[in-house]
Amino acid sequence: MDEARVVINLKEGIVEVQGPPDFVQHCLDMYGPAIKGLLGLPQDVAATPEKARLLRRKRGVAAVTKSGRARRGSCIGAIRSDLEAGFFDKPRSIREIKQRLSEASITFTENGVRANLGKLSLAGSLDIVRKGRSVRYQRRAQP
């Protein structure tokens, strides 16, 4: 069985591809333009330890709302707190629920709210009230 091997050393950032010739050729065709683009970069592009420290990504930082306060929390947790507060004692639409969450400076997408309401209805906390095409959510009546 024939094998091909390519070793690319971009100043010690070694990339090695080994396998059947058609696989190696495919890799070269796919990554060749990117490698050629790297050859034209200035010499000081390589990350020094100082640059790497400055370019490090921040992780686990909460999103900041318009008011400047960071708000964290899950959508399902926010909906559960509204459920306990009695907000779902009468049927509520997605628009009303999303507006209630935004008043508390908590923003979620409509699909996120809808998915979490579905989870709560499957768990037995909420009932889905359908009237034509409209869907509303209400606290489940205790038997």
C-alpha positions as CSV (number, residue, x, y, z in Angstrom):
1,M,0.0,0.0,0.0
2,D,1.4,3.4,-1.0
3,E,1.6,6.1,1.6
4,A,2.4,9.8,1.4
5,R,3.7,12.0,4.1
6,V,3.8,15.8,4.4
7,V,5.5,17.7,7.2
8,I,4.9,21.5,7.4
9,N,6.9,23.5,9.9
10,L,5.5,27.0,10.5
11,K,8.3,27.9,12.8
12,E,7.9,24.9,15.1
13,G,4.1,24.7,14.8
14,I,4.6,21.4,13.0
15,V,1.7,19.9,11.0
16,E,2.1,16.4,9.8
17,V,-0.2,14.5,7.5
18,Q,0.3,10.9,6.7
19,G,-1.8,8.4,4.8
20,P,-2.9,7.3,1.3
21,P,-1.7,9.7,-1.4
22,D,-5.3,10.9,-2.3
23,F,-5.9,11.7,1.4
24,V,-2.7,13.7,1.7
25,Q,-3.4,15.5,-1.6
26,H,-6.9,16.4,-0.4
27,C,-5.5,17.8,2.8
28,L,-2.9,19.9,0.9
29,D,-5.6,21.2,-1.5
30,M,-7.8,22.1,1.5
31,Y,-5.2,23.7,3.7
32,G,-2.8,24.9,1.1
33,P,-4.4,28.4,0.6
34,A,-4.4,29.0,4.3
35,I,-0.8,28.0,4.6
36,K,0.2,30.3,1.7
37,G,-1.7,33.1,3.4
38,L,0.4,32.7,6.5
39,L,3.6,33.1,4.6
40,G,2.9,36.8,3.8
41,L,2.4,37.7,7.5
42,P,4.9,39.9,9.3
43,Q,7.4,38.2,11.5
44,D,6.1,39.6,14.8
45,V,2.7,37.9,14.4
46,A,3.8,34.9,16.5
47,A,2.4,35.2,20.0
48,T,5.0,36.1,22.6
49,P,4.0,35.3,26.2
50,E,3.1,38.9,26.8
51,K,0.8,39.0,23.7
52,A,-0.7,35.6,24.6
53,R,-1.6,37.0,28.0
54,L,-3.3,40.0,26.5
55,L,-5.2,38.0,23.9
56,R,-6.5,35.4,26.3
57,R,-10.2,35.0,26.1
58,K,-12.4,35.9,29.1
59,R,-14.5,32.9,30.1
60,G,-17.4,32.7,32.5
61,V,-18.2,36.4,32.4
62,A,-21.9,37.3,32.7
63,A,-23.5,39.4,30.0
64,V,-24.0,43.0,31.0
65,T,-27.5,44.5,30.6
66,K,-28.3,48.0,29.4
67,S,-28.4,49.2,33.0
68,G,-24.8,48.0,33.5
69,R,-25.7,45.2,36.0
70,A,-24.7,41.7,35.2
71,R,-27.6,39.3,35.2
72,R,-27.1,35.5,35.3
73,G,-29.6,32.8,35.6
74,S,-31.5,30.2,33.7
75,C,-34.6,30.8,31.8
76,I,-36.4,27.9,33.5
77,G,-35.4,29.3,36.9
78,A,-36.8,32.8,36.1
79,I,-40.0,31.2,34.9
80,R,-40.3,29.0,38.0
81,S,-39.9,32.1,40.2
82,D,-42.8,33.8,38.3
83,L,-44.8,30.6,38.7
84,E,-44.3,30.7,42.5
85,A,-45.1,34.4,42.5
86,G,-48.5,33.7,41.0
87,F,-47.9,35.1,37.6
88,F,-49.3,32.0,35.9
89,D,-52.6,31.9,37.9
90,K,-54.3,33.0,34.7
91,P,-53.3,31.9,31.1
92,R,-50.3,33.9,29.8
93,S,-49.0,34.1,26.2
94,I,-45.4,33.9,25.2
95,R,-45.3,37.7,24.6
96,E,-46.5,38.4,28.1
97,I,-44.0,36.0,29.6
98,K,-41.1,37.4,27.6
99,Q,-42.2,41.0,28.6
100,R,-42.3,40.0,32.3
101,L,-38.8,38.6,32.0
102,S,-37.5,41.7,30.3
103,E,-39.0,43.9,33.0
104,A,-36.8,42.0,35.4
105,S,-33.8,42.8,33.1
106,I,-33.6,39.2,32.0
107,T,-33.5,38.6,28.2
108,F,-34.1,35.3,26.5
109,T,-35.1,34.4,22.9
110,E,-38.6,33.5,22.2
111,N,-37.6,30.0,21.3
112,G,-35.7,29.6,24.6
113,V,-38.8,30.7,26.5
114,R,-41.0,28.4,24.5
115,A,-38.7,25.4,25.0
116,N,-38.5,25.9,28.8
117,L,-42.3,26.4,29.1
118,G,-42.6,23.0,27.3
119,K,-40.3,21.4,29.8
120,L,-42.3,22.8,32.7
121,S,-45.5,21.5,31.1
122,L,-44.0,18.1,30.7
123,A,-42.8,18.2,34.4
124,G,-46.4,18.9,35.4
125,S,-46.0,22.5,36.6
126,L,-47.9,24.2,33.8
127,D,-50.9,23.4,31.6
128,I,-51.0,24.4,27.9
129,V,-54.2,26.1,27.0
130,R,-54.9,26.1,23.3
131,K,-57.5,28.2,21.6
132,G,-57.3,28.1,17.9
133,R,-53.7,28.9,17.0
134,S,-53.0,30.7,20.2
135,V,-51.1,29.0,23.0
136,R,-51.2,30.1,26.6
137,Y,-49.6,28.7,29.7
138,Q,-51.3,28.4,33.1
139,R,-50.5,26.9,36.5
140,R,-51.6,23.3,36.6
141,A,-54.7,22.8,38.8
142,Q,-53.9,20.7,41.8
143,P,-56.2,17.6,41.9
